[in-house]
Amino acid sequence: MKDLKETTISSKRVYEGKILNLRVDRVLLPNGKESGREVVEFSEAVAIVPIAEDGKVLLVTQYRYPVGDVLLEAPAGKMDPKEDPETCARRELQEETGYTAGSLEKICEFYTTPGFTNELMHVFLAQELTPGEQNPDEDEFVQVEAVSLQDAIAMIYNGKIRDGKTIAGLLAAYNMLKE
Amino acid sequence: MKDLKETTISSKRVYEGKILNLRVDRVLLPNGKESGREVVEFSEAVAIVPIAEDGKVLLVTQYRYPVGDVLLEAPAGKMDPKEDPETCARRELQEETGYTAGSLEKICEFYTTPGFTNELMHVFLAQELTPGEQNPDEDEFVQVEAVSLQDAIAMIYNGKIRDGKTIAGLLAAYNMLKE
Protein backbone atom coordinates (compact mmCIF):
# COMPACT_ATOMS: atom_id res chain seq x y z
CA MET A 1 0.00 0.00 0.00
CA LYS A 2 1.19 3.46 -0.93
CA ASP A 3 1.86 5.65 2.10
CA LEU A 4 -1.32 7.60 2.74
CA LYS A 5 -0.22 9.33 5.95
CA GLU A 6 -0.69 13.06 6.44
CA THR A 7 1.93 14.79 8.60
CA THR A 8 1.14 17.67 10.95
CA ILE A 9 2.91 20.95 10.08
CA SER A 10 1.16 23.16 12.64
CA SER A 11 -1.73 22.87 15.04
CA LYS A 12 -3.97 25.49 16.63
CA ARG A 13 -6.72 24.88 19.16
CA VAL A 14 -9.41 27.41 18.24
CA TYR A 15 -12.02 26.38 20.84
CA GLU A 16 -12.03 24.59 24.20
CA GLY A 17 -15.48 23.67 25.43
CA LYS A 18 -17.56 21.58 27.78
CA ILE A 19 -17.89 18.40 25.70
CA LEU A 20 -15.55 19.10 22.76
CA ASN A 21 -12.53 21.05 21.54
CA LEU A 22 -11.82 22.23 18.01
CA ARG A 23 -8.36 22.15 16.43
CA VAL A 24 -7.30 23.51 13.05
CA ASP A 25 -4.11 21.94 11.69
CA ARG A 26 -1.96 22.36 8.58
CA VAL A 27 -0.86 19.03 7.15
CA LEU A 28 1.55 17.73 4.53
CA LEU A 29 -0.30 15.46 2.06
CA PRO A 30 1.17 12.31 0.48
CA ASN A 31 1.71 14.26 -2.78
CA GLY A 32 3.86 16.88 -1.01
CA LYS A 33 1.18 19.59 -1.05
CA GLU A 34 -0.30 21.24 2.03
CA SER A 35 -3.90 21.30 3.22
CA GLY A 36 -5.97 22.30 6.26
CA ARG A 37 -7.66 19.85 8.61
CA GLU A 38 -10.44 20.72 11.08
CA VAL A 39 -10.60 18.26 13.97
CA VAL A 40 -13.27 18.05 16.68
CA GLU A 41 -11.65 16.48 19.74
CA PHE A 42 -14.17 14.36 21.60
CA SER A 43 -13.97 11.67 24.29
CA GLU A 44 -14.47 7.96 23.66
CA ALA A 45 -18.04 6.76 24.16
CA VAL A 46 -20.12 3.63 24.54
CA ALA A 47 -23.47 2.43 23.22
CA ILE A 48 -25.37 -0.50 24.67
CA VAL A 49 -27.88 -2.84 23.00
CA PRO A 50 -29.79 -4.17 26.04
CA ILE A 51 -31.93 -7.21 25.28
CA ALA A 52 -34.40 -8.30 27.97
CA GLU A 53 -35.55 -11.87 28.75
CA ASP A 54 -38.66 -11.38 26.56
CA GLY A 55 -36.45 -10.56 23.55
CA LYS A 56 -37.28 -6.85 23.61
CA VAL A 57 -34.54 -4.31 23.17
CA LEU A 58 -34.53 -1.29 25.49
CA LEU A 59 -34.15 1.98 23.64
CA VAL A 60 -34.33 5.56 24.88
CA THR A 61 -35.99 8.63 23.40
CA GLN A 62 -34.06 11.82 23.84
CA TYR A 63 -34.23 15.34 22.42
CA ARG A 64 -31.09 15.96 20.37
CA TYR A 65 -30.53 19.69 20.21
CA PRO A 66 -27.99 19.62 17.31
CA VAL A 67 -30.58 17.96 15.03
CA GLY A 68 -33.67 19.60 16.58
CA ASP A 69 -35.59 16.36 17.02
CA VAL A 70 -36.42 13.55 19.44
CA LEU A 71 -34.53 10.41 18.43
CA LEU A 72 -34.98 6.77 19.44
CA GLU A 73 -31.52 5.50 20.36
CA ALA A 74 -29.53 2.83 22.10
CA PRO A 75 -28.52 3.90 25.63
CA ALA A 76 -25.12 5.58 25.30
CA GLY A 77 -22.75 8.09 26.77
CA LYS A 78 -19.27 9.50 27.00
CA MET A 79 -16.53 7.74 28.92
CA ASP A 80 -15.29 9.60 31.99
CA PRO A 81 -11.54 10.26 32.14
CA LYS A 82 -9.72 6.97 32.94
CA GLU A 83 -13.00 5.02 32.82
CA ASP A 84 -12.82 1.80 30.78
CA PRO A 85 -15.50 1.03 28.16
CA GLU A 86 -17.15 -1.84 30.09
CA THR A 87 -17.48 0.19 33.31
CA CYS A 88 -18.93 3.08 31.31
CA ALA A 89 -21.39 0.75 29.54
CA ARG A 90 -22.68 -0.59 32.89
CA ARG A 91 -22.96 2.94 34.30
CA GLU A 92 -24.77 4.41 31.28
CA LEU A 93 -27.17 1.47 31.05
CA GLN A 94 -28.10 1.93 34.70
CA GLU A 95 -28.35 5.74 34.52
CA GLU A 96 -30.47 5.84 31.36
CA THR A 97 -32.68 2.74 31.74
CA GLY A 98 -32.33 1.68 35.38
CA TYR A 99 -31.30 -1.83 34.32
CA THR A 100 -28.16 -3.69 35.33
CA ALA A 101 -26.70 -6.41 33.09
CA GLY A 102 -25.68 -9.92 34.19
CA SER A 103 -23.96 -10.37 30.84
CA LEU A 104 -22.10 -7.66 28.96
CA GLU A 105 -20.31 -8.50 25.72
CA LYS A 106 -18.35 -6.20 23.39
CA ILE A 107 -19.75 -6.39 19.84
CA CYS A 108 -17.61 -3.94 17.87
CA GLU A 109 -16.13 -0.45 17.94
CA PHE A 110 -16.01 2.36 15.42
CA TYR A 111 -15.21 5.98 14.77
CA THR A 112 -18.54 7.79 14.45
CA THR A 113 -17.39 10.19 11.74
CA PRO A 114 -13.63 10.00 11.19
CA GLY A 115 -13.60 12.78 8.58
CA PHE A 116 -13.75 15.42 11.30
CA THR A 117 -13.66 13.90 14.79
CA ASN A 118 -11.74 11.31 16.81
CA GLU A 119 -14.87 10.12 18.69
CA LEU A 120 -14.55 6.34 19.15
CA MET A 121 -17.69 4.36 20.02
CA HIS A 122 -17.53 1.01 21.84
CA VAL A 123 -20.68 -1.10 21.33
CA PHE A 124 -21.89 -3.70 23.83
CA LEU A 125 -24.62 -6.33 23.96
CA ALA A 126 -26.23 -6.42 27.44
CA GLN A 127 -28.31 -9.41 28.53
CA GLU A 128 -29.63 -10.97 31.75
CA LEU A 129 -31.12 -7.62 32.73
CA THR A 130 -32.38 -6.70 36.19
CA PRO A 131 -34.66 -3.65 36.55
CA GLY A 132 -33.89 -0.76 38.90
CA GLU A 133 -34.10 3.02 39.20
CA GLN A 134 -33.18 5.37 36.33
CA ASN A 135 -30.56 7.94 37.28
CA PRO A 136 -29.91 10.29 34.33
CA ASP A 137 -27.47 13.22 34.28
CA GLU A 138 -28.88 16.51 35.53
CA ASP A 139 -29.41 18.01 32.06
CA GLU A 140 -30.45 14.74 30.36
CA PHE A 141 -34.11 13.76 29.82
CA VAL A 142 -34.58 10.26 28.51
CA GLN A 143 -37.58 7.92 28.30
CA VAL A 144 -37.23 4.16 27.94
CA GLU A 145 -39.07 2.24 25.21
CA ALA A 146 -39.06 -1.56 24.87
CA VAL A 147 -39.32 -2.73 21.26
CA SER A 148 -38.99 -6.24 19.83
CA LEU A 149 -35.63 -6.68 18.11
CA GLN A 150 -37.42 -7.57 14.86
CA ASP A 151 -39.46 -4.34 15.05
CA ALA A 152 -36.36 -2.31 15.87
CA ILE A 153 -34.64 -3.70 12.76
CA ALA A 154 -37.68 -2.75 10.65
CA MET A 155 -37.51 0.79 12.10
CA ILE A 156 -34.03 1.19 10.58
CA TYR A 157 -35.45 0.68 7.09
CA ASN A 158 -38.64 2.72 7.56
CA GLY A 159 -36.80 5.74 8.98
CA LYS A 160 -38.11 5.58 12.56
CA ILE A 161 -34.61 4.91 13.90
CA ARG A 162 -32.22 7.56 12.58
CA ASP A 163 -29.17 7.37 14.85
CA GLY A 164 -25.93 5.91 13.50
CA LYS A 165 -24.62 4.07 16.57
CA THR A 166 -28.10 2.62 17.18
CA ILE A 167 -28.39 1.32 13.61
CA ALA A 168 -24.88 -0.17 13.68
CA GLY A 169 -25.39 -1.65 17.16
CA LEU A 170 -28.84 -3.14 16.52
CA LEU A 171 -27.81 -4.74 13.22
CA ALA A 172 -24.51 -6.03 14.65
CA ALA A 173 -26.32 -7.58 17.63
CA TYR A 174 -29.13 -9.00 15.46
CA ASN A 175 -26.68 -10.56 13.03
CA MET A 176 -24.55 -11.99 15.86
CA LEU A 177 -27.52 -13.49 17.73
CA LYS A 178 -28.85 -15.12 14.53
CA GLU A 179 -25.57 -16.94 13.74
CA MET B 1 -44.76 11.56 25.75
CA LYS B 2 -43.53 14.37 27.97
CA ASP B 3 -42.22 17.37 26.04
CA LEU B 4 -38.48 16.88 25.72
CA LYS B 5 -37.74 19.90 23.53
CA GLU B 6 -34.93 22.30 24.37
CA THR B 7 -35.50 25.93 23.37
CA THR B 8 -32.73 28.21 22.12
CA ILE B 9 -32.09 31.24 24.36
CA SER B 10 -29.01 32.55 22.57
CA SER B 11 -26.66 31.37 19.84
CA LYS B 12 -23.07 32.29 19.03
CA ARG B 13 -21.03 31.03 16.08
CA VAL B 14 -17.51 30.68 17.48
CA TYR B 15 -15.85 29.25 14.35
CA GLU B 16 -16.52 29.25 10.59
CA GLY B 17 -14.34 26.87 8.65
CA LYS B 18 -13.79 24.96 5.44
CA ILE B 19 -15.85 21.84 6.16
CA LEU B 20 -17.58 22.75 9.45
CA ASN B 21 -18.77 25.56 11.70
CA LEU B 22 -19.04 25.55 15.48
CA ARG B 23 -21.93 27.14 17.39
CA VAL B 24 -22.32 27.51 21.14
CA ASP B 25 -25.93 27.99 22.27
CA ARG B 26 -27.71 28.55 25.58
CA VAL B 27 -30.88 26.48 25.85
CA LEU B 28 -33.89 26.19 28.13
CA LEU B 29 -34.30 22.59 29.32
CA PRO B 30 -37.66 20.81 29.85
CA ASN B 31 -37.26 21.33 33.64
CA GLY B 32 -36.95 25.12 33.24
CA LYS B 33 -33.20 25.20 33.88
CA GLU B 34 -30.59 26.47 31.44
CA SER B 35 -27.68 24.64 29.86
CA GLY B 36 -25.05 25.09 27.14
CA ARG B 37 -25.01 23.19 23.85
CA GLU B 38 -22.02 22.89 21.51
CA VAL B 39 -23.06 22.18 17.94
CA VAL B 40 -20.81 21.31 15.00
CA GLU B 41 -22.61 22.39 11.82
CA PHE B 42 -21.82 20.01 8.99
CA SER B 43 -23.33 19.30 5.57
CA GLU B 44 -25.40 16.24 4.74
CA ALA B 45 -23.42 13.33 3.35
CA VAL B 46 -23.80 10.03 1.57
CA ALA B 47 -22.24 6.58 1.89
CA ILE B 48 -22.49 3.89 -0.77
CA VAL B 49 -22.33 0.10 -0.42
CA PRO B 50 -21.32 -0.92 -3.97
CA ILE B 51 -21.76 -4.62 -4.67
CA ALA B 52 -20.23 -5.97 -7.90
CA GLU B 53 -21.55 -8.83 -10.07
CA ASP B 54 -19.19 -11.29 -8.31
CA GLY B 55 -20.75 -10.41 -4.93
CA LYS B 56 -17.74 -8.41 -3.76
CA VAL B 57 -18.23 -5.09 -2.03
CA LEU B 58 -15.97 -2.21 -3.08
CA LEU B 59 -14.41 -0.43 -0.14
CA VAL B 60 -11.80 2.32 -0.01
CA THR B 61 -8.80 2.78 2.24
CA GLN B 62 -8.13 6.35 3.24
CA TYR B 63 -5.95 8.11 5.81
CA ARG B 64 -8.20 9.79 8.36
CA TYR B 65 -6.25 12.61 9.93
CA PRO B 66 -8.60 13.14 12.94
CA VAL B 67 -8.04 9.54 14.08
CA GLY B 68 -4.45 9.21 12.81
CA ASP B 69 -5.01 5.96 10.97
CA VAL B 70 -5.86 4.41 7.61
CA LEU B 71 -9.45 3.13 7.64
CA LEU B 72 -11.30 0.75 5.35
CA GLU B 73 -14.60 2.44 4.52
CA ALA B 74 -17.57 2.55 2.22
CA PRO B 75 -17.15 5.20 -0.49
CA ALA B 76 -18.69 8.39 0.89
CA GLY B 77 -18.67 12.13 0.77
CA LYS B 78 -20.35 15.41 1.55
CA MET B 79 -23.28 16.68 -0.49
CA ASP B 80 -22.58 19.85 -2.45
CA PRO B 81 -24.98 22.77 -1.82
CA LYS B 82 -28.34 22.00 -3.50
CA GLU B 83 -27.14 18.53 -4.57
CA ASP B 84 -29.61 15.72 -3.82
CA PRO B 85 -28.46 12.52 -2.06
CA GLU B 86 -28.78 10.25 -5.11
CA THR B 87 -26.79 12.56 -7.39
CA CYS B 88 -24.13 12.85 -4.70
CA ALA B 89 -24.00 9.05 -4.26
CA ARG B 90 -23.44 8.53 -8.00
CA ARG B 91 -20.77 11.25 -8.06
CA GLU B 92 -18.87 10.00 -5.00
CA LEU B 93 -18.99 6.37 -6.19
CA GLN B 94 -17.48 7.42 -9.51
CA GLU B 95 -14.88 9.77 -7.99
CA GLU B 96 -13.65 7.33 -5.34
CA THR B 97 -13.91 3.95 -7.14
CA GLY B 98 -14.35 4.79 -10.84
CA TYR B 99 -17.52 2.69 -10.97
CA THR B 100 -20.95 3.82 -12.13
CA ALA B 101 -24.11 2.10 -10.88
CA GLY B 102 -26.97 0.81 -13.02
CA SER B 103 -29.03 0.36 -9.86
CA LEU B 104 -28.95 2.71 -6.87
CA GLU B 105 -31.30 2.13 -3.93
CA LYS B 106 -31.62 4.08 -0.68
CA ILE B 107 -31.18 1.78 2.33
CA CYS B 108 -31.50 4.09 5.33
CA GLU B 109 -30.36 7.41 6.73
CA PHE B 110 -28.99 8.49 10.09
CA TYR B 111 -27.36 11.21 12.12
CA THR B 112 -23.73 10.18 12.60
CA THR B 113 -23.44 11.56 16.13
CA PRO B 114 -26.47 13.65 17.09
CA GLY B 115 -25.07 14.60 20.50
CA PHE B 116 -22.87 17.27 18.93
CA THR B 117 -23.44 17.58 15.16
CA ASN B 118 -26.27 17.78 12.63
CA GLU B 119 -24.42 15.65 10.04
CA LEU B 120 -27.02 13.46 8.29
CA MET B 121 -25.80 10.42 6.34
CA HIS B 122 -27.82 8.92 3.48
CA VAL B 123 -26.87 5.30 2.74
CA PHE B 124 -27.28 3.66 -0.68
CA LEU B 125 -26.89 0.19 -2.13
CA ALA B 126 -25.26 0.35 -5.58
CA GLN B 127 -25.45 -2.61 -7.96
CA GLU B 128 -25.02 -3.35 -11.70
CA LEU B 129 -21.60 -1.68 -11.58
CA THR B 130 -19.59 -0.61 -14.63
CA PRO B 131 -15.86 0.13 -14.17
CA GLY B 132 -14.25 3.43 -15.18
CA GLU B 133 -11.63 5.97 -14.11
CA GLN B 134 -11.20 7.09 -10.48
CA ASN B 135 -11.40 10.86 -10.08
CA PRO B 136 -10.80 11.79 -6.42
CA ASP B 137 -10.77 15.32 -4.96
CA GLU B 138 -7.41 17.09 -5.11
CA ASP B 139 -6.55 16.48 -1.45
CA GLU B 140 -8.10 13.01 -1.22
CA PHE B 141 -6.04 9.80 -1.57
CA VAL B 142 -8.12 6.64 -1.69
CA GLN B 143 -7.38 3.07 -2.77
CA VAL B 144 -10.11 0.63 -3.75
CA GLU B 145 -10.32 -2.85 -2.18
CA ALA B 146 -12.81 -5.53 -3.24
CA VAL B 147 -13.87 -7.80 -0.37
CA SER B 148 -16.57 -10.48 -0.29
CA LEU B 149 -19.64 -9.24 1.60
CA GLN B 150 -19.30 -12.17 4.02
CA ASP B 151 -15.65 -11.24 4.75
CA ALA B 152 -16.58 -7.57 5.16
CA ILE B 153 -19.21 -8.53 7.76
CA ALA B 154 -16.59 -10.61 9.63
CA MET B 155 -14.25 -7.57 9.61
CA ILE B 156 -16.84 -5.62 11.63
CA TYR B 157 -16.57 -8.14 14.47
CA ASN B 158 -12.78 -8.63 14.33
CA GLY B 159 -12.03 -4.90 14.36
CA LYS B 160 -10.66 -4.54 10.83
CA ILE B 161 -13.54 -2.27 9.84
CA ARG B 162 -13.83 0.59 12.34
CA ASP B 163 -15.93 3.22 10.61
CA GLY B 164 -19.51 3.82 11.77
CA LYS B 165 -21.24 4.54 8.45
CA THR B 166 -19.46 1.54 6.88
CA ILE B 167 -20.58 -0.82 9.66
CA ALA B 168 -24.16 0.45 9.54
CA GLY B 169 -24.25 0.38 5.73
CA LEU B 170 -22.69 -3.07 5.30
CA LEU B 171 -24.96 -4.68 7.90
CA ALA B 172 -28.07 -2.92 6.59
CA ALA B 173 -27.28 -4.05 3.02
CA TYR B 174 -26.38 -7.60 4.11
CA ASN B 175 -29.58 -7.97 6.13
CA MET B 176 -31.70 -6.53 3.29
CA LEU B 177 -30.16 -8.78 0.62
CA LYS B 178 -30.63 -11.89 2.78
CA GLU B 179 -34.39 -11.32 3.29
Chai-1 contact restraints between the chains, C-beta under 6 A:
chainA,res_idxA,chainB,res_idxB,connection_type,confidence,min_distance_angstrom,max_distance_angstrom,comment,restraint_id
A,L4,B,Y63,contact,1.0,0.0,6.0,A-B,restraint_1
A,L4,B,V70,contact,1.0,0.0,6.0,A-B,restraint_2
A,L4,B,F141,contact,1.0,0.0,6.0,A-B,restraint_3
A,K5,B,Y63,contact,1.0,0.0,6.0,A-B,restraint_4
A,E6,B,Y63,contact,1.0,0.0,6.0,A-B,restraint_5
A,E6,B,Y65,contact,1.0,0.0,6.0,A-B,restraint_6
A,V14,B,Y15,contact,1.0,0.0,6.0,A-B,restraint_7
A,Y15,B,V14,contact,1.0,0.0,6.0,A-B,restraint_8
A,Y15,B,Y15,contact,1.0,0.0,6.0,A-B,restraint_9
A,Y15,B,L22,contact,1.0,0.0,6.0,A-B,restraint_10
A,G17,B,E38,contact,1.0,0.0,6.0,A-B,restraint_11
A,K18,B,G36,contact,1.0,0.0,6.0,A-B,restraint_12
A,I19,B,E38,contact,1.0,0.0,6.0,A-B,restraint_13
A,L20,B,E38,contact,1.0,0.0,6.0,A-B,restraint_14
A,L20,B,F116,contact,1.0,0.0,6.0,A-B,restraint_15
A,L22,B,Y15,contact,1.0,0.0,6.0,A-B,restraint_16
A,L22,B,L22,contact,1.0,0.0,6.0,A-B,restraint_17
A,L29,B,D139,contact,1.0,0.0,6.0,A-B,restraint_18
A,P30,B,F141,contact,1.0,0.0,6.0,A-B,restraint_19
A,S35,B,D139,contact,1.0,0.0,6.0,A-B,restraint_20
A,G36,B,K18,contact,1.0,0.0,6.0,A-B,restraint_21
A,R37,B,Y65,contact,1.0,0.0,6.0,A-B,restraint_22
A,E38,B,G17,contact,1.0,0.0,6.0,A-B,restraint_23
A,E38,B,I19,contact,1.0,0.0,6.0,A-B,restraint_24
A,E38,B,L20,contact,1.0,0.0,6.0,A-B,restraint_25
A,V39,B,P66,contact,1.0,0.0,6.0,A-B,restraint_26
A,V40,B,V40,contact,1.0,0.0,6.0,A-B,restraint_27
A,Y63,B,L4,contact,1.0,0.0,6.0,A-B,restraint_28
A,Y63,B,K5,contact,1.0,0.0,6.0,A-B,restraint_29
A,Y63,B,E6,contact,1.0,0.0,6.0,A-B,restraint_30
A,R64,B,P114,contact,1.0,0.0,6.0,A-B,restraint_31
A,Y65,B,E6,contact,1.0,0.0,6.0,A-B,restraint_32
A,Y65,B,R37,contact,1.0,0.0,6.0,A-B,restraint_33
A,P66,B,V39,contact,1.0,0.0,6.0,A-B,restraint_34
A,P66,B,P114,contact,1.0,0.0,6.0,A-B,restraint_35
A,P66,B,F116,contact,1.0,0.0,6.0,A-B,restraint_36
A,P66,B,T117,contact,1.0,0.0,6.0,A-B,restraint_37
A,P66,B,N118,contact,1.0,0.0,6.0,A-B,restraint_38
A,V67,B,Y111,contact,1.0,0.0,6.0,A-B,restraint_39
A,V67,B,P114,contact,1.0,0.0,6.0,A-B,restraint_40
A,V67,B,N118,contact,1.0,0.0,6.0,A-B,restraint_41
A,V70,B,L4,contact,1.0,0.0,6.0,A-B,restraint_42
A,L71,B,P114,contact,1.0,0.0,6.0,A-B,restraint_43
A,C108,B,I156,contact,1.0,0.0,6.0,A-B,restraint_44
A,C108,B,Y157,contact,1.0,0.0,6.0,A-B,restraint_45
A,F110,B,R162,contact,1.0,0.0,6.0,A-B,restraint_46
A,F110,B,D163,contact,1.0,0.0,6.0,A-B,restraint_47
A,F110,B,G164,contact,1.0,0.0,6.0,A-B,restraint_48
A,F110,B,I167,contact,1.0,0.0,6.0,A-B,restraint_49
A,Y111,B,V67,contact,1.0,0.0,6.0,A-B,restraint_50
A,Y111,B,D163,contact,1.0,0.0,6.0,A-B,restraint_51
A,T112,B,T112,contact,1.0,0.0,6.0,A-B,restraint_52
A,T112,B,T113,contact,1.0,0.0,6.0,A-B,restraint_53
A,T112,B,G164,contact,1.0,0.0,6.0,A-B,restraint_54
A,T113,B,T112,contact,1.0,0.0,6.0,A-B,restraint_55
A,T113,B,T113,contact,1.0,0.0,6.0,A-B,restraint_56
A,P114,B,R64,contact,1.0,0.0,6.0,A-B,restraint_57
A,P114,B,P66,contact,1.0,0.0,6.0,A-B,restraint_58
A,P114,B,V67,contact,1.0,0.0,6.0,A-B,restraint_59
A,P114,B,L71,contact,1.0,0.0,6.0,A-B,restraint_60
A,F116,B,L20,contact,1.0,0.0,6.0,A-B,restraint_61
A,F116,B,P66,contact,1.0,0.0,6.0,A-B,restraint_62
A,T117,B,P66,contact,1.0,0.0,6.0,A-B,restraint_63
A,N118,B,P66,contact,1.0,0.0,6.0,A-B,restraint_64
A,N118,B,V67,contact,1.0,0.0,6.0,A-B,restraint_65
A,D139,B,L29,contact,1.0,0.0,6.0,A-B,restraint_66
A,D139,B,S35,contact,1.0,0.0,6.0,A-B,restraint_67
A,F141,B,L4,contact,1.0,0.0,6.0,A-B,restraint_68
A,F141,B,P30,contact,1.0,0.0,6.0,A-B,restraint_69
A,I156,B,C108,contact,1.0,0.0,6.0,A-B,restraint_70
A,Y157,B,C108,contact,1.0,0.0,6.0,A-B,restraint_71
A,R162,B,F110,contact,1.0,0.0,6.0,A-B,restraint_72
A,D163,B,F110,contact,1.0,0.0,6.0,A-B,restraint_73
A,D163,B,Y111,contact,1.0,0.0,6.0,A-B,restraint_74
A,D163,B,P114,contact,1.0,0.0,6.0,A-B,restraint_75
A,G164,B,F110,contact,1.0,0.0,6.0,A-B,restraint_76
A,G164,B,T112,contact,1.0,0.0,6.0,A-B,restraint_77
A,G164,B,G164,contact,1.0,0.0,6.0,A-B,restraint_78
A,G164,B,A168,contact,1.0,0.0,6.0,A-B,restraint_79
A,I167,B,F110,contact,1.0,0.0,6.0,A-B,restraint_80
A,I167,B,A168,contact,1.0,0.0,6.0,A-B,restraint_81
A,A168,B,G164,contact,1.0,0.0,6.0,A-B,restraint_82
A,A168,B,I167,contact,1.0,0.0,6.0,A-B,restraint_83
A,A168,B,A168,contact,1.0,0.0,6.0,A-B,restraint_84
A,L171,B,L171,contact,1.0,0.0,6.0,A-B,restraint_85
